[in-house]
């Protein structure tokens, strides 16, 4: 039984848990701020509700280790998908691996238990599908990815932006 040696230092993590717990218990997404004393009752547009539910359930059933594991998997998959998006020839492998390594190294402080990790994954999936669009059978996944992404993180706006850039470049 392996335990990851890392504490949950990000104070937002606890907000994610409590909001996810509220959504599960009340079977609704809060429309007003229910947690803060200074903004209580103010309109709250909850655009990360799906991630908060996932985080709450994972923490509830698997503890903090499961969240750290999920965060690691999301980031790893995002970079793996990016790698396969650009990998076409062996002669470029060293350059591609070097760029990905530098990107991971430069970004490590952002890889906490945060909703944007889901955005990293969805962004990578968009790029993969658009770059490999010769297989048109994958294009139907973009609306599905967009729908899930829109309920996970505000960066969902990057999906249509990427699609627009891709269409303009064609």
N, C-alpha and C positions, 0 to 999 in steps of 0.2 A: 504494500500500500504506500504509494508515493504522495508526499505532501509538498506542494510548492512553497518555497520560502519567500513569501512576499505578503505584506499586509495591505489592506485596502486603505490607502492614504487619501485618495481623492474624495472630498466631501460630497461631491455630486452622486457618488455611488449610492449613498444612503437615501438620497432623494429618489433615485431610480427605483430602489427597493420599495420604499413606502408608496410611491405612486403606482407601481405594479401591483402591490398588495391591495391598494384601494380599488383599482380597476377589477381585479379578480373578485374581491369581496362584494363590490357594489354592482358588478357587471355593467359598468358605464365608465366612460372617459370623463374626467373632471372638466367642466367648462369654466370654472372660476378657481382662483388660487385658494387652496384649502390648507396649506401648510405654513405660509409665512404670516408673521404678525403685522408687518407693515403693508402688505399688499393683499391681505385676506379679503376675499370676495371680488377681487378685480378679475376681469376677463382673462382667461388663460387658454391659449391655443396650444394644445398638447400634440405636438407633431412627432413625438418619439414614443408614443404609447405602446407600440408593439415591442420595441426593445425593452422598455421598462417591465412589461409583463414577462418577457423571456428572462431578464435578469432576476426578477423576483422569484420566478419558478426555479431557476437554476440554483440560486442561493438557498432557497427554502429546502430543496431536495438534495443538493450536492455541496453546499457550503461555498466558501470563497475560492477554493481550489477549482471548482467547476467553472467559475467565472473567469479566472485567470487562464484556464485551459481554453475556453471559448474565445477569449480575446486573442490568444496566441494562434488558434486555428484560423480565425477570420483574417488576421494580418498575413499569415503564411499563405492561405488560399489566394488572397488578393495579389500578392507578389508572384505566386506560382502562375496564376492566370495571366498576369501582365507578361511574365516571361514567355508563356506559350503564345501570347498575342504577337510578339515581335520576333520570336525565334523562327527563322526560316532556313538558315544555312549554318553548318558547323563552323565555317570560317569566321562568323560573327559572334560565336558563343562567348569568347573571352570578353569582348567589349560589352555584350549584353549583361553577362554575369557581373562585371565590374560596375556597370551603371546601377544595376539592381542592388548590389551590395552597398554602394555609396548611398543610395536612396534609403535603404533600410537603416543604415547607420545614422544618417542625418535625421531620421524621423523617429527614432526610438523613444524619445520623450513623449510622443503623442500616442503611443500604443498602450494606454491604460485601459481600464474597463470603461469605455465610453461608447455612446451610440454611433459616433462617426466611424468606428471600425466596420460597422455594417455598410456605411457609405463607401469605404475603401473597397470592400468586396463588390458591391453593386457597380461602382465606377469601373472596376477592372472587368467585370462581366460585360458591361456595355462596350468597352473598348475591344474586348475579345470578339464579341459578336459582330461589331461593325467592321473590324479589320478583316475578319474571316468571313465576310458577308457573301463570298462566293457560294457558301452553303446556305442558300436562302431559307432552308428549313428552320434555321435557328432564329431568324428575325421575329417570328411570332412570340418569342420569349421576352422581347423588349417591353411590351405593355404589362406583362405579368411582373417582371422585375421592377418596372416603374411603380406599379401599384403597391408592391411590398415595400419598396424603398420610400415611397411617400409617407408611409406609416412608421418608418424607422428613424428618419433623420431629415433635417431641413436641407441637406445637400442634395436631396432628390431632384432639385432644379437642375443639377448638372447633367442628368440623363437627357432631357430634351435639348439642352445646350450642346452636348456631345453629338447628338443626332443631327442637329442643325449644322454644326461644323462639318460633320461627315458629308451631309447632303450638299453643302456649298462646295466642298472640295471635289465632289464627283462632277 
